[in-house]
Every structure is written in structure tokens, then in C-alpha cells.
Amino acid sequence: MIRRCGTLAASLGLLAILGGGAFPRASLADVPAADIPPSSKPPALDSDRDWKRRSRAPGVVVAVGFDDIREWARYNWDRHDCNPDYQVRVDGKMAGCRNNAWDPRIRTSGKGSLRFDILPRTGEDGGGSLAIPFGDYATRQFGADSEFWVSWRQRMDERYYQGYRAQNGDVTYFKHVIIAQGDMPIPGPARILTANACSEAELVIVSSDPRSGPPFPAGYIECHRYLGFKQVLARGSYAGDPGGHTVVTAQNMRTDPHGGFNCISYPPKTMDQSGCFTYAPNEWITYMVHVKLGPEGRAVSSASGREQPGYTDSLYELYAARNGDDFQLLHRQGDIVIPKGQYYVGGDPILKSSYQGGWSPSNGHPQARYGKLWLLSFMTAKDPTEATDKASTWYDEVIVSRCPIAAPGYPASGQCNAVPAPASKRLAAKAGR
């Protein structure tokens, strides 16, 4: 089983940092249904047209609308610790494993969506995950001097983002997505190196601590280090008295009319959080991550504060749009080093002995590129004995693109070159050396 977060201590350390066609027959009646609020309505026809427009726009690399149960079955990752109640036959084969399902009842467009359920007395990975690869290593994954955008729509009920008890008695909460190392071609019978979610350059969108105020989305980078995207604020750029504490924001583009920061992550509760882009129950919110990768080299990273090898001078941006609204920029951070090869010690990169600290080619390959998106409901060290009400979250309209992605109902902002750079024949060969 792939571990998608790491230790509870590391996760809690982050808190301080952040402060069409026929469908196959399937036994959907056997899959537990979500509790649907009476206000839920089927999507309007223009939602379908809008999804087609956005999913077929120039630069799109991957578009998954979950309009066919086969898409849910195709990307379902887990094979162990399955819940039979969530397994169905698709095209004659058993599909599904943990507590997630294809849901034709609640969706933003088309005929279905992906749903994760948090059931009473389930552990950190009870909901499982779906892994969506970008495709060919040389032409559809992203490395030096490239940029990409990832967008998805997500809905959650209120219980889902209120937090859960961790095994040490503390609190844990959910991850939205993980953008991580992609699968790579290698020599030999296997031919493909399957990449893990917990990779050295993983980029994660995660909820803030619900104890610190109404929770909101934030980001971090690096598995096992969990370096939050944040900005330390200068005195006078915010309202209130921090009581001697360093003041930090994880949504640095949220300001009041006078330019003061008004989404303070730390210290919690005592400072202004009126401008935070927070969650809302039973509402489809569209999220977008933009990553611009710089050249390979070594530099001091704004995320770690130390010199690292990797893609230097890189940029991270997080956007969100409420239903019916255009995207709002929540956080922008430059001068990041996207780590690459920091655990590789030399030798054949396919051998685990070529890595230090328990790393491997599946999560620390020196030629890794961003190439896989994980949808999940992982909550680090969630207490499997806690009895809670059932909670659910839904995903729909997933897009990976070389160009800015339009918010639903809006035109895309900005121009880009939708044509990928010429594929390097040496790149794929170098990966397998």
C-alpha cells in the first residue's frame, strides 16, 4: 500500500507552518448512495456544453469528466483492504476497492462524478484514491522550463471539512489532490516504472486546521518534509497584535481594500481571517493549480529556506472559484526549487540501492517529471476507532493543460503556446540508465 502522507508528527508540523455513449451494466444499486440534500438539482444542459468547451481547449493534456463508470474503474488505484460494498462489475471485471464510487446522482455536468465516503470507524486511507497519469514521459509530462495547470471541481458536505480525531488524540483533516512524479519508461521486462504519490517533489493541496478558524485550501511541497507555501508578513502589513509571534499567511493574495493581509494562518484565531477563501457545504468549488518550472540547477528555495538541487526559480499559484464566479488568485509564491534528485547517490537509477534515506526510483528518480494526479480523501493517522457520521466529497471535471484553464462559464485568461516542446529522444533514454 502506498503511503500518501507520512507521519502524524510531520503533518502536525505543517499546521504550524501553514498556521457520451452506452454505459456498461454495473450493480450501482449495491454501491452505498450518498445523502443528497433536497436542494440538489441535475446539471443544466449548458453545463455539458461548457465542459466540452473547457475539456477540448488548446493545450489540454488530460480531461476526465467521470461521465462513464469506466473512467472511475480505469483510474481506481487501490487493490488491497477492499470494502466489498464498494466493488461492482464493469465490463465483466470487478472494479473499485475502498470507500469511493461512481455517482450518477450528484455531478456538475455529464452523467456522473467521483465520490469518496468517510465512514464511521475508518482509518486514514479508508476512502482510497484514484491516480490519473498525464501520459507519455517525454511529451506529456512536465520538467525543466515548462509550465502546466491542473483544475478540478469539488463538492463536500460540512462534516467532511470539520476535522477528525487522530490516533494521538490530536486532529487530522483532508487532502484535495497530490500532483506527483509520473510513470517512466525503463529497460527490462517491466518497461514502465510506476510512480508513487509520496514523491520528493509532490505538490499537495490540503485543508487548513479547522481548529484555527473556518478551514480553507492551502498548499505544500515535498513528501516527508511538508514545506508549506507561505509568506511571513512584515509588521504593519496586517491588522491586530500578534503578541510577539511571527505572522504568516498561506493565502497571500487575499487583502483588504487598504492592501492589508486578511487571511492570517498564524497565529491562529487572534488575527484577521475575514478574507480567507473558505469552504462552503454542498457547493461545487473549482480549484486550479499553476506550476511554472525553471531550469535545472541548485539554488535557495523560498519553500525550504535552504539550497537544494532541482528546478530553480519555479512558481506556484493556487486559484479557486465559487459556483458561478471566475477564478480568484489565493496564493502566489516564486523562487521555489522543485526538488529533483536530492536523495539519489549515484549508480543505476532503477536500483533502490542508488538512493539514501529509504527513497527509491518510484518516488525520487533523478529524471522525474510531474506526470500523475491523485484524487483522494487521505487524512493522516486518522483514528479508526472514532465513531462519526458519514461524510462525503465529490470530484468532477478534472483537467490538466499546458494553458490556463477557464473557470466554468468564463473564458480562459492569458495566452500560451499549446504546442509541446519537441520530445527529446535522449530524455527517455537517460531516464532508464
Secondary structure, 3 states (H helix, E strand, C coil): CCCCCCCHHHHHHHHHHHCCCCCCCCCHHHCCCCCCCCCCCCCCHHHHHHHHHHHCCCCEEEEECCCCHHHHHHHECCCCCCCHHHCEEECCEEECCCCEEEECCCCCCCCCEEEEEECCCCCCCCCCEEEEECCCHHHHCECCCCEEEEEEEEEECHHHHCCEEECCCCEECCEEEEEEECCEECCCCCCEECCCCCCCCCEEEEECCHHHCCCCEEEEECCCCCEECCEECCCCCECCCCCCCCCEECCCCCECCCCCECCCCECCCCCCCCCCCCCCCCCCEEEEEEEECCCEEEEECCCCCCEEEEEEEEEEEEEEECCCCCCEEEEEEEEEEEECCCCECCCCCCCHHHECCCCCHHHHCCCCCEEEEEEECCCCCECCCCCCCCEEEEEEEEEEECCCCCCCCCCCCCCCCCCCCCCCHHHHHHHCC
